[in-house]
Amino acid sequence: MLRLRELSVPVEEDGRGAVLRAAARELGVPEGEIRELKVRRRSVDARKKNDIRLIYTVDAALCGDEAAVLRHCRSGKAAPAEAYVYRVPTGGERLLRRPVIAGFGPAGMFAGLVLALAGARPLILERGRDVEARERDVERFWRTGILDPGSNVQFGEGGAGAFSDGKLNTGTKNPRIQWVLDRFVEFGAGEDVAFEARPHVGTDRLKRVVKNLRERIVALGGQVRFGAALTGIRAERGRIAGVTVNGTEELACDDLLLAIGHSARDTFAYLHALGVPMEPKPFAMGARIEHRQSELDRCQYGAFAGRPALGAAEYRLAVHTPRGSAFTFCMCPGGYVVAAASEEGGVCTNGMSYSGRSGENANSALLVGLDTADFPYPGVLGGMEWQRELERRAFEAAGGDCFAPAQTVGDFLGSPSKPSVEPTYRPGVRDTDLHTVLPERITAAMELALPELGRKLPVFRDRGAVLTGPETRSSSPVRILRDETRQSPLRGLWPCGEGAGYAGGITSAAVDGMLTAEAVLAGVSPEKAPVFGG
C-alpha cells in the first residue's frame, strides 16, 4: 500500500474518477493498475476563488510491484503507507474493584470503552439522562424555557458536545485520534468523519453514536447509570476509598476517573472544599455572532458556492487588539444558536448544526481570551463565579424568562443597524445593549476585533449581523491538578477531559480519556507505555 499526499483535484471535477486519475498520474501508472483506493484525508483549498481545489491524501494498493513503482515515479508525494494500529490495553481483570467514571461525555465515553475492552467492567455514573430522554428535556427547554438542571445541553449522555454540532477537528497530535474517528464511524457517524479535515457528526446523528457506544460498553460488562450524580468522595490514607452517589448511596472505589465536563460547578466546589489541588485556568467569553450562510458561502467560495463537494462554508479567525486577543470558536455552518444554561436564573449560549448543515444562518462564538488576572473574583473558583455573574446578568437584562440578550453588530459598535438575519436562539431574543451584560474587558476587545475580522473575511463587515450572548462555557475555568502518572495527589483520583482542564473539544477529550484509562490499567504514565505499532 502506498500513501499519496497533496493530490489536488478541481472542485468541478471532484469524484472518485478524478481522484483515481490524479493518483495514477502521480505514480506514473495506468488507472487500471490501482486495484484499491482509500481516502485518508480531504480538505478544501479556497485561496484562489477562481480555482478552488480539493486536496486529498489517499492510500493506493497496486496490482504490481509497489516498491518498483515508488522507485521509478520519483514522486515527493508518495511513500509507503504508514499503518498505526491501536493495541487495546489488557489487565483490567486484575483490578480489585471495577473502576468508576464520573461523567459520560467524550472523555468518560472513551475512557469507559478502553476500560471495557480491557476487561475492567467500568461503572459509569452520569448525573443526566440517556440521550433520548435528554433530547426531549432540551427541546422542552428551548420551546418553553423550563429548565431541568440535571438534564440539559451541559449534562447528560454524550456531554456538552452532543448539542454542539459534533465537531471532531482538533489541534492536538496523537495517533489515537484516528482510532477515535473510526469508532465514531463504527457507531453511526457518516463515513466522511474518518477523513475530512474538519469532520463533524451533526447533533442529529450524535444521539445514535453515543447510544451505540454505550451499548458496546455494556455488552463488554460495563455499566452506565443515569441520574447518578457523584456527590461525595471518601479517602483513606491519601487515596480514594469510596464514592457517594446522589447523597445517599456509598460505593467502594479504588480508582475514580473524573470526566465531569466544564460545567460541573457543584463538583468543582465540592472538590475544592475537600482539599483536592486545583487552580484557576485561563478561558474565554463573549457572544455568538450570526450571518447568512449564503453570504458566507459567496465570501469563501465565490462562483463555486453551493457545490455539493464544498458544503456549507466555514471559517476560523483570530485577531490581536490593544485590548486583548479575540477569536472565533465552535463555528457552526448552517446552524443555530441555542440556549445552554444549566442553572436556574441564568442565560448562556452555544452553537449547533445538524448533519446536513442546511440552516439559513452560520454562527460562531466570538470570544475574548481571559487570563486569571482578569477575574474579578479571587481564588480557585473565581472564573466560575464570573461566568455565573454574567449569565445571571444576561437573564435579568433580557427579561428574566430565559430569552437571550441580542444586538446587531452595528448597534453594538454605535451605528444603529437593522438585522440582516433572523436570530435562531429559542425561546427567543430581546434587543439589549450587550455592554450592560458583558464587562468592558470583553466588549472593548470585541469592538476593536470586529472591524479587523471584516478585513479578513468580508461577511464580518455586515452591520446587520446579530450578536447573542453571553457565551461563557467555552472551556473549563479550573484545572484539577494531576502529576506525570495522570493522578491527583489524592491517589486513585484521575482527572481527565475538558472539565479537568486538559482538553478543548470532543476529540481531544476522548483521547485524554483514553490515555487516562491506559494509565489506570498500566499504573504508569501512558506516554511511556507504547501502545501503537506498525
Buried (B, 14 or more C-beta within 10 A) or exposed (E): EBBBBEBEBBBEBBEEEBBBBBBBEBBEBEEEBBEEBBBBBBBBEBEEBEBBBBBBBBBBEBEEEBEEBBEEBEBEBBEEBEEEEBEBBEEBEEBEBBBBBBBBBBBBBBBBBBBBBBBBBBBBBBBBBBBEBBBEBBEBBBEEBEBBBBBBBBBBBBBBBBBBBBBBBBEEEBEBBBBBBBBBBEBBBBEEBBBBEBBBBBBBBBBBBBBBBBEBBBEBBBBBBBBBBBBBBEBEEEBBEBBBBBEEEEBEBBBBBBBBBBBBBBBBBBBBEEEBBBEBBBBBBBBBBBBBBBBBBBBBBBEBBEBEBBBBBBBEBBBBBEBBBBBBBBBBBBBBBBBBBBBEEBBBBBBBBBBEBEBBBBBBBBBBBBEBEBBEBEEBBBBBBBBBBBBBBBBBBBBEEBBBBBBBBBBBBEEEBEBBBEBBBBBBBEEBEBBEBBBEBBBBBBBBBBEBBBEEBBBBBBBBBBBBBBBBBBBBBBBBBBEEBBBBEBBBBBBBBBBBBBBBBBBBBBBBBBBBBBBBBBEEBBEEBEBEEE
